[in-house]
Structure formats: C-alpha cells, structure tokens
Amino acid sequence: MRRVYNFFIVLTITILLFFLSLELAYRYQWIDFYQSELTALNTKEDLLSNKKKILICGDSFSADPSAYVKTLRESLTNYAVINCAVSGTGIRQHELYLNNRIGTHNPDIFIYQFYVGNDLFDITHPHNSKDISLLRRFYWWLSDRMLSLGFLNFKMAVMRYNFFDDSGGSYKPRVHEEFSVEKYSKREKLNYVADPYLLENTLFLKGQRKTDYETFEYKFDEIIKSLKDSTRKYLIIIPHQSQLSELYFNRHNKLGVLSSIPYYQYETEKIPLYQKLESYCKQNHITIIDPVKEFRHAETLEQIYFSNDPHLKENGQYVVAKLLIDEINKQ
C-alpha cells in the first residue's frame, strides 16, 4: 500500500513539474511553439526573401492557405508576405509569440486581423456559466490562467477535428448550403450557451467584455512597441455574420444568441467597440479597415459567409484582400 501511495506522490509531483515547465517555456517562448504553423503557411522563399516584408497575424480567418493572404501574395509582388496567423489564438497568444516573429522578419508592413465574434471572448471565458458542463467550466477557468493548456488543447484539436468535430469526420458544417441549427458549428453554439449575450456585450463593451477590451489594448500596445517606427500598421476588423443583416441576426438568435439591441441596423461608427478601436488606432498611427459596408453590399450579390460556419467563403476573403491592397497601394 505504501508503494502505491509513494507512486502517486511521485506521479503527481512529476505532472505538476511538467506543466510548470511547459507554462514557463510557453510564456517566455523558449522554443518556437508555432513553428509548424509558420512553415505550413509560408514557403521557404518567403521566409528567407530579401524583399520588403509584410507580416500578418490573426486567427483562423487568416490562418488558411486560401484566405485573403493568398490574394495579397498574388497582387503585392514587391513584398514577401509572411503569414504568422494561428487558428484558435488571440491577443494573449499573439503578445507572446509575435515578438520573435517581428524580430526575425523586421516587417515594413504589419497587418493585424481582429474578429468581433471571439477575440474578446477568448480573453476571459464565461467559466461561471451554469449552462455548460463542470468540466468545461473548469477547463476555461484554468486555461484563462495557464496559457500553455490552451496550446495543448489546440494541438490535440488539430487531430480531433479531423475525425469528430467542425473540420472533419461526418460533421462538416461548411459543406451544407442550407442553414440548419443542427448542422451549425458546434463551437459557436457552445459559446452561445455559455454566454447568450456574447455579441451584444462585445459590440457595446458591456460587463466583462469592457475589461477584456482594456486587456486587448494593453497587450496590443506591447506588440506595437516591438515594431520599428517606420513600419506601416493596419488593423482589419472581421465582423460577425449577425452584423450584416436581419437574416443573419435572426439565424444566430435561433442558435442561442440573445440581444436587446438590433445591432445589425447600426453603422459601426455608432458601436462602442468600433469607436474604441478607431480612437486607439488614430492615437497609434494605425490604419483601421472596417469592411462592414463592403460586406453588406457584397452579401446582396452573393453569400459571403458559410451557412453553417462563422467563417468567410472565398468571395468574402476576396473583399478583405481588395480592401487591404487598396489601402497599402495608397501610400
């Protein structure tokens, strides 16, 4: 019995030391935790090019070989376009790994992609929600404090999604053309269960989301400081589907979103999140790109978001690329 007891003591200490070492290594980026994502999204020629550099950072809207980055490469041939976006990441992760990317590539242009749907949500998860499992609440509580846990989950998710979740197996929301509550992205529906007012609170900076926005600014400051003064900086805001029209607004209500404000009717200059970002960018000489008007117009011609997934289709990605190219070519 004593041997079993000692075994579990040693095992517990070993596990704790492993996670402590991993957390320290991740927070200080002693190794390049996202090297495989960098090499998957960029050719060796781009990474080693002597051309002027464009460095792009964001989440899954950018971390896709067929995303707007592809069009930038095809159009801005005088630049080496380096995509260091990573799916499932946000400002807390970007603050840690971007310093090395900026130091290595010394970009002439820096593009940061912000997503309304979850960039504040991922700063503080609603782990107090009574509508999600105790295990999920504990994981969110712990991962908000232990960033390397999110990294481990990301790596496991890459394998898991190939068989069971949004990206693979028999559950593939992007292949279904008609909207369906049952077929819609599971991750999105989980977020709405945990925080039904997520979108309203994000757009109007209510409750915890106001504090999360302040955290975003503080951490983004650290990124901006690491850029050279001559670097041209751009912030592109990807809107949530439900901002575009009553149709999308009602669809997300069916998915579990609650809102006391019909925000799809609002111009973005009247929305606090956009007002704050506009003010911040003006103070820091960052060109802000808000594609809501262009998205609303494009949507009248052809659907630009997937019906059962929050991401942009190819034509939506093209709108993003064109806006960025036009802005970059102005200077």
C-alpha positions as CSV (number, residue, x, y, z in Angstrom):
1,M,0.0,0.0,0.0
2,R,2.8,2.3,0.9
3,R,4.4,1.7,-2.6
4,V,1.2,2.7,-4.3
5,Y,1.0,5.8,-2.1
6,N,4.6,6.8,-3.0
7,F,4.0,6.1,-6.6
8,F,1.1,8.5,-6.8
9,I,3.0,11.1,-4.9
10,V,5.9,10.9,-7.4
11,L,3.5,10.9,-10.3
12,T,1.6,14.0,-9.0
13,I,4.9,15.9,-8.5
14,T,6.1,14.8,-12.0
15,I,2.9,16.0,-13.6
16,L,3.0,19.3,-11.7
17,L,6.6,19.9,-12.7
18,F,5.8,19.1,-16.3
19,F,3.0,21.6,-16.5
20,L,5.0,24.3,-14.6
21,S,7.9,23.8,-17.0
22,L,5.6,23.9,-20.0
23,E,3.9,27.1,-18.8
24,L,7.2,28.8,-18.2
25,A,8.5,27.7,-21.6
26,Y,5.3,28.9,-23.3
27,R,5.1,32.2,-21.6
28,Y,8.7,33.1,-22.3
29,Q,8.7,31.3,-25.8
30,W,11.9,29.4,-25.0
31,I,11.1,27.3,-28.1
32,D,9.0,28.2,-31.1
33,F,5.7,26.6,-30.2
34,Y,4.1,27.6,-33.6
35,Q,6.9,26.8,-35.9
36,S,4.9,24.1,-37.7
37,E,2.1,26.6,-38.4
38,L,4.5,29.1,-39.8
39,T,6.2,26.6,-42.2
40,A,2.8,25.3,-43.3
41,L,1.5,28.8,-44.3
42,N,4.7,30.1,-45.9
43,T,7.3,28.9,-48.4
44,K,11.0,28.9,-47.6
45,E,11.4,31.5,-50.3
46,D,9.0,33.9,-48.5
47,L,10.6,33.3,-45.1
48,L,14.1,33.9,-46.4
49,S,13.3,36.6,-49.0
50,N,15.3,39.8,-49.2
51,K,12.2,41.7,-50.4
52,K,10.4,44.2,-48.2
53,K,8.2,42.3,-45.7
54,I,4.5,42.2,-44.9
55,L,3.8,40.4,-41.6
56,I,0.2,39.2,-41.0
57,C,-1.2,38.0,-37.7
58,G,-4.6,36.8,-36.8
59,D,-6.7,33.7,-36.1
60,S,-8.5,31.1,-38.4
61,F,-9.7,33.9,-40.7
62,S,-6.1,34.4,-41.7
63,A,-4.5,31.0,-41.0
64,D,-5.8,29.4,-44.1
65,P,-3.8,28.8,-47.4
66,S,-6.8,30.0,-49.4
67,A,-7.5,33.1,-47.2
68,Y,-7.1,36.7,-48.3
69,V,-3.3,36.3,-47.7
70,K,-3.2,34.3,-51.0
71,T,-4.5,37.3,-53.0
72,L,-2.1,39.7,-51.2
73,R,0.8,37.5,-52.4
74,E,-0.5,37.4,-55.9
75,S,-1.0,41.2,-56.1
76,L,1.8,42.7,-53.9
77,T,4.7,41.0,-55.7
78,N,7.2,43.6,-54.4
79,Y,6.7,42.2,-50.9
80,A,7.4,38.9,-49.2
81,V,4.1,38.2,-47.4
82,I,4.7,36.3,-44.3
83,N,1.6,34.8,-42.6
84,C,2.1,34.0,-38.9
85,A,-1.6,33.6,-38.0
86,V,-2.6,30.6,-36.0
87,S,-6.1,29.2,-35.7
88,G,-7.6,29.4,-32.2
89,T,-5.3,32.1,-31.0
90,G,-6.0,35.6,-29.8
91,I,-4.2,38.6,-28.3
92,R,-2.9,36.7,-25.3
93,Q,-1.0,34.3,-27.5
94,H,0.0,36.9,-30.1
95,E,1.6,39.0,-27.5
96,L,3.9,36.1,-26.6
97,Y,5.0,34.8,-30.0
98,L,4.9,37.9,-32.2
99,N,7.9,39.4,-30.6
100,N,10.1,36.7,-32.1
101,R,8.4,36.9,-35.5
102,I,8.8,40.7,-35.6
103,G,12.5,40.4,-34.5
104,T,13.2,37.8,-37.2
105,H,11.4,39.4,-40.1
106,N,11.6,43.1,-39.3
107,P,8.4,43.9,-41.3
108,D,7.9,47.0,-43.3
109,I,4.1,46.5,-43.1
110,F,2.2,44.8,-40.2
111,I,-1.4,43.6,-40.6
112,Y,-3.4,42.5,-37.5
113,Q,-6.7,40.8,-38.0
114,F,-9.3,41.2,-35.3
115,Y,-12.5,39.1,-35.2
116,V,-15.6,40.5,-33.4
117,G,-17.0,37.1,-32.7
118,N,-14.5,35.8,-30.2
119,D,-11.4,38.0,-29.8
120,L,-12.7,39.4,-26.5
121,F,-14.4,36.2,-25.5
122,D,-11.1,34.3,-25.6
123,I,-9.5,36.7,-23.2
124,T,-12.0,35.8,-20.4
125,H,-14.2,32.7,-20.9
126,P,-17.5,32.6,-19.0
127,H,-16.5,29.8,-16.6
128,N,-19.2,30.8,-14.2
129,S,-22.0,29.8,-16.6
130,K,-24.4,27.3,-15.1
131,D,-25.4,26.1,-18.6
132,I,-22.2,24.3,-19.5
133,S,-20.6,21.2,-18.0
134,L,-18.5,21.4,-14.9
135,L,-15.5,20.0,-16.8
136,R,-15.8,22.8,-19.5
137,R,-16.1,25.4,-16.8
138,F,-13.0,24.1,-15.0
139,Y,-11.1,23.9,-18.3
140,W,-12.0,27.5,-19.2
141,W,-11.1,28.8,-15.7
142,L,-7.7,27.0,-15.8
143,S,-6.9,27.9,-19.4
144,D,-7.5,31.6,-18.7
145,R,-4.7,31.4,-16.1
146,M,-2.5,28.7,-17.7
147,L,-1.9,29.7,-21.3
148,S,0.0,26.5,-22.2
149,L,-3.1,24.5,-21.6
150,G,-4.8,26.3,-24.5
151,F,-1.8,25.4,-26.6
152,L,-2.1,21.7,-25.7
153,N,-5.8,21.8,-26.5
154,F,-5.0,23.5,-29.8
155,K,-2.6,20.7,-30.8
156,M,-5.0,18.0,-29.7
157,A,-7.8,19.7,-31.5
158,V,-5.9,19.6,-34.8
159,M,-6.0,15.8,-34.6
160,R,-9.5,15.6,-33.1
161,Y,-11.2,17.9,-35.6
162,N,-10.0,15.6,-38.4
163,F,-12.3,12.9,-37.1
164,F,-15.0,14.2,-34.8
165,D,-15.5,18.0,-34.9
166,D,-16.1,21.0,-37.1
167,S,-13.4,20.2,-39.6
168,G,-13.8,16.5,-40.3
169,G,-15.4,13.2,-39.8
170,S,-19.1,13.0,-40.6
171,Y,-19.6,16.5,-39.1
172,K,-18.6,19.1,-41.8
173,P,-20.7,22.3,-41.4
174,R,-19.1,24.1,-44.4
175,V,-20.4,21.6,-46.9
176,H,-24.0,22.2,-46.1
177,E,-25.5,25.0,-48.2
178,E,-28.8,25.5,-46.3
179,F,-28.7,26.9,-42.8
180,S,-29.5,24.4,-40.0
181,V,-29.4,24.8,-36.3
182,E,-28.4,21.1,-36.0
183,K,-25.6,21.4,-38.6
184,Y,-24.1,24.7,-37.5
185,S,-20.6,24.9,-36.0
186,K,-20.6,23.2,-32.6
187,R,-18.0,25.5,-31.2
188,E,-20.1,28.6,-32.0
189,K,-23.2,27.1,-30.4
190,L,-21.2,26.2,-27.2
191,N,-20.1,29.8,-26.9
192,Y,-23.7,31.0,-27.1
193,V,-24.8,28.5,-24.5
194,A,-22.1,29.8,-22.2
195,D,-22.7,33.5,-22.9
196,P,-26.0,34.2,-24.8
197,Y,-25.3,38.0,-24.8
198,L,-21.8,37.5,-26.1
199,L,-22.2,39.5,-29.3
200,E,-24.1,42.4,-27.8
201,N,-21.7,42.6,-24.8
202,T,-18.7,42.6,-27.2
203,L,-20.1,45.2,-29.6
204,F,-21.3,47.5,-26.8
205,L,-18.5,46.7,-24.3
206,K,-20.8,45.6,-21.5
207,G,-19.8,43.7,-18.4
208,Q,-16.7,41.6,-18.6
209,R,-16.2,42.5,-22.2
210,K,-15.4,46.1,-21.3
211,T,-12.5,44.8,-19.1
212,D,-11.4,42.4,-21.9
213,Y,-11.2,45.2,-24.3
214,E,-8.9,47.1,-22.0
215,T,-6.8,44.0,-21.8
216,F,-6.7,43.8,-25.5
217,E,-5.4,47.4,-25.8
218,Y,-2.7,46.8,-23.2
219,K,-1.4,43.7,-24.9
220,F,-1.7,45.2,-28.4
221,D,0.4,48.1,-27.1
222,E,3.2,45.6,-26.3
223,I,3.1,44.3,-29.9
224,I,3.1,47.8,-31.4
225,K,6.1,48.8,-29.3
226,S,8.2,46.0,-30.8
227,L,7.7,47.3,-34.3
228,K,10.1,49.8,-35.8
229,D,8.8,53.4,-36.1
230,S,8.7,53.2,-39.9
231,T,6.5,50.1,-40.0
232,R,3.1,50.8,-41.6
233,K,0.4,49.3,-39.4
234,Y,-3.1,48.1,-40.3
235,L,-5.9,46.7,-38.2
236,I,-8.6,44.8,-40.2
237,I,-11.8,44.1,-38.3
238,I,-13.7,41.0,-39.4
239,P,-17.3,41.5,-38.4
240,H,-19.6,38.8,-37.1
241,Q,-22.2,37.4,-39.5
242,S,-25.0,38.8,-37.5
243,Q,-23.9,42.4,-38.0
244,L,-24.7,42.2,-41.7
245,S,-28.4,41.7,-41.9
246,E,-31.6,40.8,-40.2
247,L,-31.4,37.4,-41.8
248,Y,-28.1,36.6,-40.1
249,F,-29.2,38.3,-36.9
250,N,-32.3,36.0,-36.8
251,R,-30.3,32.9,-37.6
252,H,-28.0,33.5,-34.7
253,N,-30.9,34.1,-32.4
254,K,-32.1,30.6,-33.4
255,L,-28.6,29.3,-32.4
256,G,-29.0,30.8,-28.9
257,V,-27.9,34.4,-29.2
258,L,-29.9,36.9,-27.1
259,S,-29.8,40.6,-27.7
260,S,-31.8,43.7,-26.6
261,I,-30.4,45.7,-29.4
262,P,-30.9,45.1,-33.2
263,Y,-27.2,45.9,-33.8
264,Y,-27.4,44.8,-37.5
265,Q,-29.2,48.1,-38.1
266,Y,-26.2,50.1,-36.7
267,E,-23.5,51.7,-38.6
268,T,-20.2,50.7,-37.0
269,E,-19.3,54.3,-36.0
270,K,-22.1,54.2,-33.5
271,I,-20.9,51.0,-31.9
272,P,-18.6,51.4,-28.8
273,L,-16.2,48.6,-29.8
274,Y,-15.5,50.2,-33.2
275,Q,-15.3,53.7,-31.6
276,K,-12.7,52.5,-29.1
277,L,-10.7,50.7,-31.8
278,E,-10.9,53.8,-34.1
279,S,-9.7,56.1,-31.3
280,Y,-6.8,53.7,-30.4
281,C,-5.7,53.3,-34.0
282,K,-5.7,57.1,-34.5
283,Q,-3.6,57.6,-31.4
284,N,-1.1,55.0,-32.5
285,H,-0.9,55.8,-36.3
286,I,-2.6,52.6,-37.3
287,T,-4.8,52.4,-40.4
288,I,-8.1,50.8,-39.4
289,I,-10.0,48.9,-42.0
290,D,-13.7,48.2,-41.4
291,P,-15.3,46.1,-44.1
292,V,-18.9,46.1,-42.8
293,K,-20.3,48.3,-45.6
294,E,-18.5,46.4,-48.3
295,F,-19.6,43.1,-46.7
296,R,-23.2,44.2,-46.6
297,H,-23.1,45.2,-50.3
298,A,-21.3,42.0,-51.3
299,E,-23.9,40.0,-49.4
300,T,-26.7,41.5,-51.6
301,L,-24.9,40.0,-54.7
302,E,-23.7,36.6,-53.3
303,Q,-23.4,34.9,-49.9
304,I,-20.0,35.7,-48.4
305,Y,-20.2,33.6,-45.2
306,F,-20.8,29.9,-44.9
307,S,-24.3,29.0,-44.0
308,N,-23.3,26.8,-41.1
309,D,-19.9,28.1,-40.1
310,P,-18.9,31.6,-38.9
311,H,-16.0,31.9,-41.5
312,L,-15.8,33.7,-44.8
313,K,-16.2,32.0,-48.2
314,E,-13.7,32.7,-50.9
315,N,-15.6,35.8,-52.2
316,G,-15.7,37.2,-48.7
317,Q,-11.9,36.7,-48.4
318,Y,-11.5,38.5,-51.7
319,V,-13.3,41.6,-50.3
320,V,-10.9,41.6,-47.4
321,A,-7.9,41.3,-49.7
322,K,-9.1,44.1,-52.0
323,L,-9.6,46.5,-49.1
324,L,-6.1,45.8,-47.8
325,I,-4.5,46.0,-51.2
326,D,-6.2,49.4,-51.9
327,E,-5.0,50.8,-48.6
328,I,-1.5,49.6,-49.0
329,N,-1.2,50.9,-52.5
330,K,-2.4,54.4,-51.4
331,Q,1.0,55.0,-49.6
